[in-house]
Amino acid sequence: MAVKVIGAGLAGCEAAWQLAHAGIEVELYDMKPEKYSPAHKHPGLCELVCSNSLKAERVGSAAGMLKEEMARLGSLVVSCARETRVSAGGALAVDREAFSNAVTEKIKAEPLITIVSREVTEIPEGEVIIATGPLTSDKLAESIMKLCGDSLYFYDAAAPIVSYDSLDKERVFFASRYGRGEADYINCAFDKDEYTAFYNALINAGSVPLKQFETEHFSRDGFKVYEGCMPIEVLAKRGEDTMRFGPLKPVGITDPRTGRRPYAVVQLRAENSKGTLYNIVGFQTNLKFPEQKRVFSMIPGLANAEFVRYGVMHRNTYINSPTQLTPYFNMRQRESLFFAGQITGVEGYIESAASGIMAGINMSRRLAGKEYLLLPETTMIGALSRYISDETVANFQPMGCNMGILPELPERIKDKQQRYEALANRGLNELDKYLDEMK
């Protein structure tokens, strides 16, 4: 019986390609041209809708490292992207239509893949990979919700994440309110002048305009307030002291530099078990990315912060994967059901494609009775696989590739470019060794 792959975007096509190359029949379901999502227009597979760039190509970058790992695993997406690339400096940018057509032609030419052009509204029985993306249709989402319960989200309301190494340790301090429990939070203390400057910059910063299909789901102040989340800039516009009585309240905190309570305080919470990434608590935002960098760098201690993920508020169907998925991308409660793409909580085109590769490989290994692949944690794919399945993550947010999720190097390298190159070289070397061993 053929494996059913639901969704023919980057993740679904990669999964189908890996399965076919393992000698397994695939039914690849695509609701186009019968039905289009609000963001899709081209009839071909693997349509890029948000940007024609697949991020940086240089191996000494997170995106470049990820694409090189994908290429070594036989990626269809990377191969077609390089065939249809257009000039874009150091980025791998493509002619979007030519790229989609190239993927479509190769998928159609593969005898073990059958494209089924219809919408899937229920999770099928048997061996299934769901790769329906951030705009999963309502009926299929209802079916997924029956399986996952309240662990399926429809909006990505996420705060920015910064790397711990980039924080100014002279300006921040660990403390918990009133000294209760362990000092799990990093605190960034404002005096009145710093807060006033920050407040004025925040309320005047530029926001991302919502798409039509998103505005239908948002209301009050331009946003539907779901799970108590509200854009920090919307909250700030309600009054200069609103944040000081909300997420920036200083009560129970003493600044060790002054021995007094700060005027306001921003708290950072660990995003992963290693403590290399920190979430800016309460800072869900719809500000443009350059504006986030400019304004949030005004927070004491964040002047030179490296933002590994900016805050977003947009339509995005995804699973609370740490409670549902293994690092092999299948469900803990139903091993024959795999998920791939942004619905797993990886964020971005190439990250989605990479998860599709792993879902396809591991489905094929399941059917062959072989051990699942879990790439070394020093690889970008291995780190992302662990991130989306880390049961210690209490407030899961989707994550794209970044060097902050990799284990630290044994030696300290101050130069950022040299450090990233060393991380990439280590990961690629360990990937090659791992793949040789698994053969």
N, C-alpha and C positions, 0 to 999 in steps of 0.2 A: 504494500500500500504506500502511496506517495506521501511525503511530508507536505503538509499545507503551510505555506508561508503567507501570512496575511499582511499585505502592504508592500508596494513596489517602489518605495523610496530608496535612499542609499542603504539603509540597514537591511531591508528586505531583499534587495538585489544582491548584496554581498552574501547574505545567508544562503540564498538560493544557489548562488555561484559556487560556494564552498561545498554545499551538499552534492550538487551535480558532479563536481570534480572528484568527489569521493565515491561516485558511482551510484548515487541515490536519486530516485525519481522525485520531482518536486512539482507541486501545483502552486504557482505564484499568483495570488489574488490581487487584482488592482481594480478599484471601483471606477476608474476612468476607462473609456469615455462615457460610460453610463451615468456617472455622477462625479462632480468635482467638489473638492473642499473649497472654502472661501478664499484660499490663498493660491490655488493652482489653476493654470490656464493651458499649459502645453500638454498634448495628448501622450507624449512619450514618458518613459519610466525615469526615475531618478531626477525629477525636476527640482532645480535649485530656485528658491523663490525669494529669499531674503537678501542674498548677496551673490555676486559672481566670483567671490574669492574663497578659496579653501585654505586661507591663512598662510602663514610663512612657510617657506620651503627650506630654509637653512636648518640643518640637522641640529645645530646648537640652539634650537628654540623648541618649546614644548610641541607646537604644531608640526614642525619639521621632523622632530624625533618620532612623533606618532605616525606620520605618513610613511617614514622609512620602515617602522615596525610593520605597518600594514602591507607595504610592498613585499617585505620578506615573507609574509604569510599568504601572498598570492592575491592581493587586493584587486578587484575589478575596477573599483572607483578610482584608485590612484593611477592605474594603467590608462583608463579612459581620460582622466583629467590631464595627464601628461601629453596625450595625443591631441587634445583640443585646447591646449593652453593658449592664452593671449598674454601680451607683455603687461606686467604689473609690478615692476621692480622686484622685490624679494619675495613676493607672494605667488602662490600657485593659483592663478586666476584662469578661468575658462570661458569660452563661448558657451553660454548656458544651453542654447538649443542644440549646438553641435555635441556637447557633452551628453545631454539626454539621449540624443539620437544614437551616439556611439554605444552607450550602455544598452539601449533597447535592441540594437542590431545584434550585439553579442549574446544577450539573453535569449532572443528569438532563435539564434543559430544553434543554441545548445540543445541537443536532442532530448536530454533528460528533464528539461524545464518546459512545462506547459503553462502559458499565461491564461488565466481565467478572468475575464473582464466582467466582474460583478461585485456588488457590495456584500460584505460578510457582516451579518447582524448578530450572530451568536458564536461563541467560541466552539469550534468543532471538537469532536472527540478525536482521540488518537494522538499522533505526533504532530505538534503544531508550534510554529513560531509566529508570535504577534509582533509586527513591526509597523504599526499604523501611525506613529508619529504624534506630534503635539496637537494635531487637529483631528484626533480619532472621532469617527462619527458617533452621534449620540446613542444609537441603538447598540453598537458594539461596546461602547463605554458602559452602558447599563449592564451588559453581560459580564464585563470585566469587574464591575462594581459588586455584582453578586458573589464573585469569587474572592475579591480582595476586601470587601466591606468598606470601611471608612479610610482605607489606605490608598484610595485612588483620588487624586487631586485634579482639578480642572483649571486652576490658575497658578501661575508661578509668581508668588509674592515673596520675593527674596531680598534679603539685605546683602550689602557688599561683604566680601571676604578678603582679608589681607593676610600676608605671610608674617609669622611671628618675628622672623629674622630682621624684617624691615622696620620694625617699631623702634622708636627712640626710647631706650630703656631708662634714660634719665628723666623722662617726662611721664612715664606710665608706672603703675604699681598694681600688684595683686592685692585684692581685698574682697571680702564679702560684706554685705550690709550688716551693721551692728556686730561684726565679728562672728556671725553665726556660721557654723560649719566650716568647711575648708575654703580657702581663698581661691575659688575657681575662676573668678572674673578678673580680667585686666581692666583697670580704671584709667580714664583719660579726663583729668580735672580741668575745668574752665575757671578762670576768674571772670569778673563781670565784663571787662573790656573785650576779652577773647570771645565770650559768649555773644555779645552784641554784634561784633563783626561777623561771626559765623551765622547768626540768625539773619542778618541783612543779606548776606551772600546767598543763603539757602532760599529765602522767599523770592528772590529775584532771578534764580537760576532757571535755565531752559529745560522743559520737559519733552518727552517723546510723544508725538501725537498718536492717539489710539487709532487702530484700523476699524473700519465700519463693523466688522463682525465681532470686535471686542467691545465697542461702545454699547452694543445691545445688552451686554452682561454687566455693565457698570452703571452706577447711579450716584447717589449722594456725593457731592464735592467732585463729581467726575468719576468716582470709583464706587463700586459695590464694596462695602466693608465686610470681608469674609474672614472668619476665624479671628476677628479682632484686629486684622491687619489694616493699616492705613498708611499711605505714602507719608513719609516724614515731612515732606515739603507741604503737603495738604494740612497736616497737623500744625505745622509752624505758622501757617497763614491765619490760623484762628486766634492768634495773639502771641505777643512776644514771650510770655511766661508759660504758654501751654506745654512746651516740651519739658520745662523745668518741673512741671507737676505730672509729667508722664514718663517717657523712657529716659529722660535726662535728669530725673529727680536725684538730688544729692543726699537725701536723708540717709543716715546710718553709715555714711562714708567719711573717713578722715584722711585728708591728704598728708602723707608723712613728711612732705617737704615743708608744710606750713603748720601742721598740727591742728588745722581747722577744717571745717566742712567746706567743700568747694562751692562755688556759685551754681555750677551745674556739672554733671559728670556723664560721659559716654562710657558704656561698658562693652567689653569684648568677651565673647564666649568661645571656648575651643570648638572648632568645627570637626576635628578628627582626633582619634585616640592618641596620636603621637604629639599633639599640641603644636604642630607646625603651621596650622591655619586657624585664624580667628574670625568669627562673625561679628559684625557691628550690630549689637542688639537693638531691635526696634527701628532699624533704618531701612525698612522696605521703601522702595523709591521708584519713581518713574522718570527721574532726571536723565538727561542724555549722558552718555558715558564720559565725555570730556568734562562735563559740568560736575559729575560725581568726583572725578579726580581732583578738580580744582577746589570744590567746596569742602569735601570731606578731608582733604589734606590739611584743612585749617583746624581740624580737631587736634588738640594737644597730644603730641606723641606720634601723629600720623603724617607729619610733614614730608617724610620720604617713604611713605608706605607703598608697598607693592600690592596692587589690587589684583588678586588672582581671579576674581569674579566680581563684576559690577552688579548692583542691585537691579532687579527687573520686576515689572508687574504687567503680565500679559497672559493671554490665553495659552494654556500649555497643559495638556493632559499627561500626567505622569504618576507612576506608582511610588508609594513610600517603600522603595525597594529594599532597604535594610530589614524590613519586617517580612518581606515576601520572597525575595530572590536570593539564590546562592551566588557565589562569585563566578559560576559557570553560566549564569544568565537563565537558569530554569527555576521554576517555582519550588519552594520548599515543600509545599503540600501536594503538588502534582508535578512529578519529575519530567513527564513527557511534554509539558508545556513550557516553552521558552519565550522570553521577551527580548526585543532588541530595539535599538534606536532611542530617541528622546523620551519615549514612554518609560524607559528604565531609570531616567534621571541623569543620563549623560547629556551634555549640552553642546550642540554644535553639529555641523554636517559631518566632519571627519570623525568625531567621537561616535556619532550614530553609526557610521559605516563600520568603524572598528568593532563596535559591539555586535553588529551583524555578522562580521567575520567570526567572532568567538562563538556566537549562538549557533551558527552554521556548522563550525568545526565540532563543537561539543554535542550537537544533535547527531552528527554523523558518527562520532565516537560512541555515543550512547547506543545507537543502532548496531554498531559493530561489537558491542560488549567491551569496549576499551575504556581505560581511565580517562576522565575528563582532563582537558588542558586548563591550567591556571598559570599564566605566564609569571615570571619572577616579579616581585614587587618593585624592583628597580627599573622595570619597563613601564612606559606610559600606559599601555593597555592593561598590564598587570595591576598597576596602581588604581586605575579607574575601576577595574573589576572588583577590587577590594573595597573601594570607597562606596560603591552603590550597594554593597552587601554587608557593610560594617554594622553589626547589631548594636555597637556602642554609641552610634550617632543618634542623638536624641531629637534633634531638629533638622531633619534631612532637607537639604536643598540640592537641586540639580547642579552638576559640576562639569565644566569643560576641562580640557587638558591644561595643565600648568605644572611648572617645576616644583611647586610647593607641596604636591602630594607624593613626591618621591622621597625615599629615605635619604637622610643626609649623607654626604660623603665622609669618609673617615678622617680626611684632612680638611683644614679650613682654607678655602680659596676666596680671597676678598674680591677679586675682579669678577663681576657678575657674568660677563660673556665667557670667560674662561671656566667659571664654575658650571655654567649651563652646558658647555661643551663636554666637560668632564662627566657630568650626569648623563648626558646623552650617550657618550662613548661607553660608559659603564653598562648602561641599560642594553644597548645594542649587542655588546659582547656577551652579556649574560643571556640575552634572547637566543643568540646563535648556539651557545652551549646547551641551553635547555632544549631547543628544537632538535639538535643532534642526538641528545640523550633519549628523547621521546621517539625518535625514529627507530 
